[in-house]
Amino acid sequence: MYEVAGFRFLLDKDLSQETGGIKIDMTYYGFSVDSEKPVGGGGGCSSGACSSGSCAC
């Protein structure tokens, strides 16, 4: 578990090793998640809403 600015983040240990450092940033429409070593996948939003690296569902 990581705690930053009052927010708590959980990250699977195996995934953490696969991605390297992770940056989570707020955007106008939600948030974006970037990693040192992109792994692809993710989603949960409709038709390409996450394709730019940010997700606003």
C-alpha positions as CSV (number, residue, x, y, z in Angstrom):
1,M,0.0,0.0,0.0
2,Y,1.2,3.5,-0.9
3,E,-0.2,6.7,0.7
4,V,0.2,10.0,-1.1
5,A,-1.5,13.2,-0.2
6,G,-4.1,11.4,1.8
7,F,-4.9,8.9,-0.9
8,R,-4.2,5.2,-0.5
9,F,-3.2,3.1,-3.5
10,L,-2.9,-0.7,-3.6
11,L,-0.8,-2.4,-6.3
12,D,-0.2,-6.1,-6.7
13,K,3.4,-7.0,-6.1
14,D,3.8,-9.0,-9.3
15,L,2.2,-6.2,-11.3
16,S,4.5,-3.6,-9.6
17,Q,7.6,-5.6,-10.8
18,E,6.2,-5.7,-14.3
19,T,5.3,-2.0,-14.6
20,G,8.2,-0.3,-12.7
21,G,7.3,3.1,-11.4
22,I,3.7,4.3,-11.7
23,K,2.3,7.8,-12.0
24,I,-1.4,8.5,-11.2
25,D,-2.6,11.9,-12.1
26,M,-6.0,13.7,-12.0
27,T,-7.3,15.0,-15.3
28,Y,-10.3,17.2,-16.1
29,Y,-12.3,14.0,-16.9
30,G,-11.0,11.6,-14.3
31,F,-7.5,10.2,-13.9
32,S,-4.6,8.8,-15.9
33,V,-2.2,6.0,-15.0
34,D,1.2,5.9,-16.6
35,S,4.1,3.4,-15.9
36,E,7.8,3.2,-16.7
37,K,7.1,-0.1,-18.6
38,P,3.6,0.0,-20.2
39,V,1.9,-3.4,-20.0
40,G,-1.2,-2.7,-22.1
41,G,-4.7,-3.9,-21.3
42,G,-6.8,-2.0,-18.7
43,G,-10.1,-0.5,-19.6
44,G,-13.6,-0.7,-18.2
45,C,-14.7,2.3,-20.2
46,S,-16.8,2.4,-23.3
47,S,-15.4,2.3,-26.9
48,G,-11.9,3.6,-26.6
49,A,-12.3,6.1,-23.8
50,C,-9.1,4.8,-22.2
51,S,-7.1,4.6,-25.4
52,S,-5.2,7.8,-24.6
53,G,-3.9,6.5,-21.3
54,S,-6.6,8.3,-19.3
55,C,-10.0,7.0,-18.3
56,A,-13.2,8.9,-17.7
57,C,-16.1,6.6,-17.3
